[in-house]
Amino acid sequence: MGNSESLRKAIPWEEFDYQALLGALQNYAHPRDKISDLLTKGVIVRVKKGLYVFGDSYRNKPYSREILANLIYGPSCVSLEYALHYHGLTPERSEALTSVTTKRPKRFQTPVGLFLYKNVPEAGFHVGLQRVEMEDTRAFLLAGPEKALADKFRSDRGLSIRSQKECLDYLITSLRIEESDLANLDAGLLEKLAKAYGSKRIHFLSGMVRRLRKRTV
């Protein structure tokens, strides 16, 4: 147990990379052999090559799936279904942690869950992006509610929306978002996203939100 305790002191976070692990094992003559031993004993778990979390019995607190999502594949930010639920817009929690990236779409099935990444144009990647600070001074990138919704609209390839009414019907019926929550969205930010993504669907979404806001004023 002494080895794991010293490792925990050297690595304060639950999620860490290969370099942090090597640094913590610098006193070992053969650190790679030690890493294999730690993996076998379940002291650490390999999420993907070069990225780890502590095993169940050695954690000080739950690991952050959001931080892992940023680290597994980047540049990326947590978005789509997971972010919509995170912001309280949709009732169903997404089992997969969904993100968007400027790179190719990817899928990672890991020991700590499924991570999905969908592509968005670089011009719109940073629009509506939030940095969520954690208690231990670290942070992860998260799509704000407008960006998460715009990303969802853009990613649903089979979605046919040709009017604001169809847009509202889809949001309420399929995504089960409350009309009052839609009225609180930033229509101007949605229009910026519509232009950055070159998306008519998101343009309809922006106009629909603007109309709802006028109705509730």
C-alpha positions in Angstrom: 0.0 0.0 0.0 3.0 2.3 0.6 3.8 2.5 -3.1 0.2 3.6 -3.9 0.2 6.2 -1.1 3.4 7.8 -2.4 2.0 7.7 -5.9 -1.2 9.5 -4.7 1.0 12.2 -3.0 2.9 12.7 -6.2 -0.2 12.9 -8.4 -3.0 15.0 -6.7 -5.5 14.6 -9.5 -7.7 11.7 -10.5 -6.9 12.0 -14.2 -3.3 12.2 -15.4 -1.1 11.5 -18.4 2.0 9.4 -19.0 4.4 12.2 -18.3 2.9 12.9 -14.9 3.1 9.1 -14.2 6.8 8.9 -15.2 7.5 11.9 -13.0 5.9 10.2 -10.0 8.0 7.1 -10.7 11.3 8.8 -11.4 13.0 6.9 -8.5 12.3 3.5 -10.1 15.0 2.0 -12.2 12.4 0.5 -14.5 9.3 2.8 -14.4 7.7 1.1 -17.4 7.7 -2.2 -15.5 6.2 -0.5 -12.5 3.5 1.0 -14.7 2.6 -2.5 -15.9 2.5 -3.6 -12.3 0.2 -0.8 -11.2 -2.2 -1.5 -14.1 -2.3 -5.2 -13.3 -3.0 -4.5 -9.6 -5.7 -2.0 -10.5 -4.0 0.9 -8.8 -4.4 2.8 -12.1 -6.6 2.3 -15.1 -5.6 3.1 -18.7 -8.3 5.2 -20.3 -6.4 5.3 -23.6 -2.8 5.3 -24.5 -1.0 7.9 -22.4 -4.0 8.8 -20.2 -5.0 7.2 -16.9 -7.2 7.5 -13.8 -6.8 5.9 -10.4 -8.6 2.6 -9.7 -11.7 2.4 -7.6 -9.9 1.7 -4.3 -7.3 4.4 -4.8 -9.4 7.4 -5.7 -9.7 10.4 -3.4 -12.8 11.6 -5.3 -14.7 10.7 -8.6 -12.7 11.4 -11.7 -14.1 14.1 -14.1 -15.5 12.6 -17.3 -15.6 16.1 -18.8 -11.9 16.6 -18.2 -11.2 13.2 -19.7 -13.3 14.1 -22.8 -11.2 17.2 -23.4 -8.0 15.1 -23.0 -8.9 12.0 -25.0 -9.2 13.8 -28.3 -8.6 17.5 -29.0 -9.1 20.2 -29.7 -12.6 19.4 -28.4 -15.3 20.7 -26.1 -18.2 18.9 -24.4 -21.3 19.6 -26.3 -24.4 18.0 -28.0 -26.7 15.8 -25.9 -24.4 15.6 -22.8 -24.1 19.4 -22.7 -27.8 20.0 -23.2 -28.6 17.8 -20.2 -25.7 19.5 -18.2 -27.3 22.9 -18.7 -30.7 21.5 -17.7 -32.4 21.9 -21.1 -33.2 18.2 -21.7 -34.4 15.7 -19.2 -32.5 12.6 -20.4 -28.9 12.1 -19.3 -26.7 11.0 -22.2 -24.8 7.8 -21.3 -22.1 8.7 -23.9 -20.1 11.8 -23.2 -20.6 13.8 -26.4 -18.2 16.4 -27.7 -17.4 18.4 -30.9 -14.0 18.8 -32.5 -12.5 20.6 -35.5 -10.9 17.2 -36.4 -12.4 14.1 -37.8 -15.3 12.4 -36.0 -14.1 9.8 -33.5 -15.5 7.2 -31.1 -13.7 5.9 -28.1 -15.0 3.0 -26.0 -13.0 3.1 -22.8 -13.0 1.4 -19.4 -14.6 4.6 -18.0 -17.3 4.9 -20.7 -18.1 5.9 -24.3 -16.8 9.2 -25.7 -18.2 10.4 -29.0 -16.8 13.3 -31.0 -18.5 15.0 -34.0 -16.9 17.5 -36.4 -17.8 21.2 -36.6 -16.3 23.9 -38.8 -13.3 25.6 -37.1 -15.0 29.0 -37.7 -17.7 28.2 -35.2 -15.8 26.0 -32.7 -15.0 28.8 -30.2 -18.4 30.6 -30.6 -20.4 30.1 -27.4 -17.7 28.2 -25.7 -17.4 28.2 -21.9 -14.5 27.4 -19.6 -15.8 25.6 -16.5 -13.5 26.1 -13.5 -13.2 23.2 -11.0 -12.4 23.3 -7.3 -8.8 22.1 -7.8 -8.1 25.1 -10.2 -8.4 22.9 -13.3 -11.0 23.5 -16.0 -12.7 21.9 -19.0 -14.2 23.3 -22.1 -18.0 23.1 -22.4 -20.4 24.4 -25.1 -22.8 26.9 -23.6 -26.5 26.1 -24.1 -26.8 27.9 -27.4 -23.7 26.2 -28.9 -24.8 22.8 -27.6 -28.2 23.2 -29.2 -26.6 24.5 -32.5 -24.2 21.6 -32.5 -27.1 19.2 -32.0 -29.1 20.8 -34.9 -26.1 20.6 -37.2 -25.2 17.0 -36.3 -28.7 15.5 -36.9 -28.2 14.8 -40.6 -31.7 13.4 -41.2 -33.4 16.4 -39.6 -35.6 18.4 -42.0 -36.5 21.9 -40.7 -37.8 24.4 -43.1 -39.6 26.9 -40.8 -39.6 28.3 -37.3 -42.7 26.2 -36.5 -41.0 22.9 -37.5 -38.0 24.0 -35.4 -40.2 24.6 -32.3 -42.0 21.3 -32.8 -38.7 19.4 -33.0 -37.4 21.1 -29.8 -40.5 20.4 -27.7 -41.5 17.0 -29.1 -38.2 15.3 -29.9 -35.7 17.0 -27.5 -38.4 17.7 -24.8 -37.0 21.2 -24.1 -39.4 23.6 -22.3 -40.6 26.6 -24.3 -39.6 28.9 -21.3 -36.0 27.6 -21.5 -35.9 28.3 -25.2 -37.0 31.9 -24.6 -34.1 32.4 -22.3 -31.5 31.6 -25.0 -29.4 34.3 -26.7 -30.8 34.7 -30.2 -27.9 36.9 -31.3 -25.4 34.2 -30.3 -27.4 31.6 -32.2 -27.3 33.8 -35.3 -23.5 34.1 -35.0 -23.4 30.3 -34.8 -25.7 30.0 -37.8 -23.3 32.2 -39.9 -20.2 30.4 -38.6 -21.7 27.0 -39.5 -23.5 28.2 -42.6 -26.7 26.6 -41.3 -30.2 27.5 -42.3 -31.6 25.3 -39.5 -29.7 27.3 -36.8 -30.9 30.5 -38.5 -34.5 29.3 -38.1 -33.6 28.4 -34.4 -32.3 32.0 -33.9 -35.5 33.5 -35.3 -37.7 31.3 -33.3 -35.9 32.2 -30.1 -36.2 35.9 -30.9 -40.0 35.5 -31.5 -40.4 33.6 -28.2 -38.5 36.3 -26.3 -40.8 39.0 -27.7 -43.8 36.9 -26.6 -42.6 36.6 -23.0 -41.5 40.2 -22.5 
